[in-house]
């Protein structure tokens, strides 16, 4: 069974105030072309379909068109909601879609049953687990000790009663401990949303969404496919791709990665104003159309420099200077081991840097209650 793993479309996203809709339409058409070439039987969309819980109308239209094209190809499509999505909006019409082979994850209700697909190698069970927090799980398992995201996911997976003799695929949207983040993702303070990868041991493949860089997590078969487009300059050197897996007999899985070429790339360039404006620097390149982060090395600020640069680099998104003046500017030192510190510890460190003393006991209790309410974890 050939399966295409996608996630994090973030339809409707804006990057540095630039709308990405045209780029998203282009890349979705490229994905359709790859589907026609590769002929997978199953398409997985592992969350963050939209960039906001209430997406703009244009984003909904783009996704509607994409789903229509998928439906015409007689595929099985599995779609779950991510942390950027509204679970209720993603689930809308799911009972009607099921009849066309498009399965939308319902709002988590305490039960997850597999959807089974057969091919000549036998049955494959697909489990759809949308983005959840500990608070979503506690109400259905009042007797379980659920304090962390790992507790929550472990409880949910244990209740699935996985038959490890069969082939099982989990589709979920969470942050697995140790994954490499990019600047375009939401960060939970102190790593409070971390999930341990060993809770996925009973699955043959785990199709993850949430992290924007393609990577595996402890196992080759616990994997983020990454975004189909770059959404920050921290991804400028990444190669975006589609993850394809071919699962045959139990334990026989082949992975392949098909590169994606965007309408416009996201690149960083550095040099003096005069160097970057030389025709020999940019001609016969895509820099005049790409999304560009420019770092100027001139010692003096250049008046109206953005307007001048846009004569050549029409999609300049970001401008910085790197010179003697900026190098002497004061910098705030990063907090060491940030991911290993709890939100309360990070607040305490910040308070000490600002005030020269630690939080009082009263302040600590007050903040602890606020943190539990905001992040919904203890």
Secondary structure, 3 states (H helix, E strand, C coil): CEEEEECCCCECCEECCEECHHHHHHHHHHHHHHHHHHCCCEEEEECCCECCCCCCHHHHHHHHHHHHHHHCCCCEEEEECCCCCCHHHHHCCHHHHHHHCEEECCCCCCCCCCEEEEECCEEEEEEEECCCCHHHHHCCCCCCCCCCHHHHHHHHHHCCCCCCCCEEEEEEECEECCCCCCCCCCCCHHHCCEECHHHHCCCCEEEEECCCCCEECCCCCEEECCCCCCCCHHHCCCCCEEEEEEECCCCCEEEEEEECCCCCCEEEEEECHHHHCCHHHHCCCCCCCCEEEEEECCCCCCCCHHHHHCCCCCCEEEEEECCHHHHHCCCCCCCCCHHHCCHHHHHHHHHHHHHCCCCCHHHHHHHHHHHHHHHCCC
